[in-house]
Amino acid sequence: MQMNGGGRSALSTIIAGGLVLAPIYLAVLLMLKAMRSLSTIFGPLAKLLPRWLPGAHILSLLLVLIVCYFTGYAIRTRIGHAIWEQIERSLFQRYPAIHS
């Protein structure tokens, strides 16, 4: 079955949307998994908070956000940027189509 120009455009648009949304979806899943793991650790500490407040979830979300913040902050420093570029080079050097 051959696609006309409109079908090819629609397919490439769907693929492009999937390539944009897939990393976002995976990042959200990873954050939720980290929060679930941290909720078990923060369980005893959360008992100090009122019952109506989902303390373990809030504390785990705060910790995940703090780690994301400090990671982003570290990457923006000169040393962090150099380390990140080295990681990118070592990972993407094998794939010339991805390498910018």
N, C-alpha and C positions, 0 to 999 in steps of 0.2 A: 504494500500500500504506500503510495507516494503522498507526501504532504505538499500542499501548495505553500506559497510564501507566508500566508497568514497562519497556517498551522505550525510551520517551523518557528515563526515568531512567538506564537503562544507557548510552544513547548520550551523554547529557550528562556522565555520569561518565567515560566513555572520553575525550571531548573535554577535560574538565577535567584528566584525568591527562596527556594529550598536551601541554596548554598548560603544565603544570608541568615535564614531563620534557624538552620541546624546548629550552628555554634552557639547561638543565643539559648536555644532550647537545652542543649547539653550543659551549658554553664549554669542555667537555672537548676537543672537536675543535680548537678554536682554540689551546688550551694545547699539545696534541700537535703541531700545526703549528709553533708557536713553538719548541718543544723540538727539532723536527727541523731547523729552520733554524739554531738556535743550536748544534746538534751539529756542524755542518760548521765553524762558527767555532771551537769549542772543540777540534776534532780534534787540532791540534798540541800544545795544552796537555795534553790527556788522555794523550798518549804518555809524559808524565813519570810517570804513575801506573802501578801494576802492570797487567799484561795481563789478569788475571782480573777486574779491576774495570772496569765499563762507564763509564769516566771522562767521556766526552763527554756521555753521557745524564745522568749525575748532575750534572755542572756546569751543563748547560742547564736541568735541573729546578730546581736551586738558584737560578739566575738568574731564572727565571720566577716562582718563589715569592717571591723577594726583591722583584721588581717589583710583584707582587700585594700584598705586605705594605705596601710604602711607598705604593702607591696608596691602599690602605685607610686607612693612617695619615694621609695628606694629606687625604682626604675628611673625616676626623673633626675636623680643625681648623676653626676658625671661618671662615677664609678659604676653605679647601677646600670646606666645606659651602655657603658662599655661591656659589662658582663652580659646584658641582654643581647647586644649585637653579636657577641661571640656565640651565644646559644643559638641565635637565629642562623648564623653562618654554618655552625656545625650541623644543625638539623636540616636546613633547606639547601645545603650545598649539593646534596644527593639528587634533588629534584629540580632540574633547571627550569621547568615550566612554572614552578611556584616562585622561584628566586626572582626578586625584583631588581 
